[in-house]
Amino acid sequence: MAKKLSSKLLIEFNPKLPKLSKSESKVLQLLIEAGKLIVPIYKQQENQKFPGANFYPRDATKEEISKVASKAPQILSPYTVVERANGKLVAVPYHIKYADLLKPIVAKLEEAANITENKEFGKTLLIQAKALLSGSYEKTTAAWLNMKPYVLDISIGPNDYFDDQLLFTKNSYQAWVGTLDSEGTDRLNNYKNTILSVRREGLIPTERVSNHDKIKAKVIDTILFSGLMAKTKFPGVNYPINVEIVEKYGSEITLFNQPNDLMMQKEIIPTFNKIFPKEFREEYSFEDLSRGNLRHVAMHELAHSYLYYRHASDNLKDLFRPIYELAATILGFRMAGSLLLKDRITNKQLESMIVTLLCRSFYLVKNRRFANKSLPEYTLGAIIFINFLLKSGALKDLKGMTILNFTKIFVALQDLFHILERLLSSGRREEAAVFIERYLN
Ligand SMILES: [Zn+2]
């Protein structure tokens, strides 16, 4: 499925494209070129040897950075590089630091904006281009969230923070380009509407930000992932991440067909063959599992919309993301349960979701030395998940083979989610640490 894996900072896929007009094809080509130009910027940011990547001076400690930041908040902005000038820490905005590398990207986006016959898309591309050179990211987020669905799709800019393992704030540049899968998008929106029609009170409602009238969802046939996206290879995302921005403008869930196929081939199927006995494996086709994987990713992303707890990130600090991500996965399964109750999915489909999640979790745990470096949050979540199921008796290890009981898993997930939501709504970092410690081994 992946055409080229030579550079891991750029992945190109080869999806079947919908019928495009001449000008649309030309615009798409420019978007692809713009997306590829993210790679040199990302190269300057990433550095797996240091928890703070290249976002902070090597000799600066967490304590020094935090202390300076209390008087100069720009130091901890997601969009600045911290440098040392005459011994003092200073924040340099991304759009200034990387201006030379951003200009050719902006030129491509502007050219695309001039050619496109979709006026709204053109206008939004111009807002996006401007943001890259001026730092007006909030305005861009609002503009993209306002746009009507369109066949061409791009996301480009400093949009996620997995590489900052020191202070968990700095965003990395990334891009995806693709075309809208309208059938898949309709299906996803049907699930979304069914799920969101079930009212769910948060544990502490005043602590929770609700944006349910402002959640968009789409499925994309993916042409390229570059920068951080090429490293994470997520089959789904829910952006923006910042709770205040979500409260103001809403959020959008995006699922990616070809990256899902890639994850199936590289991670899910090999693990499936390794951990489950033959009789069990024979019950599931590739199609069952591939759909199951994309469905549990979809549920995970939808579940995020129920878990925007205002103070969670400040309270849980470095342990926020692992707790938050695992909570979304577990709540996702409870929400899939409501689809089952309404006969929107079958038992078999729900089981396929569990099976693929288990495969993904075992994969992360088995490859933890490698995976730890790029996605420690998910690896930690996977370890907790598997150990929780083993300790609760929902999962058994029989001579290296995994034996599972779906009913027991559902009961166990109920308990696990209760703990995680408590931590998100009102937990302190020390409590999260005690919980994690209990399930590490
Ligand atoms: Zn997530």
Residues whose N, C-alpha, C, O or C-beta is under 5 A from the ligand:
A	BS01	ZN	E325 A328
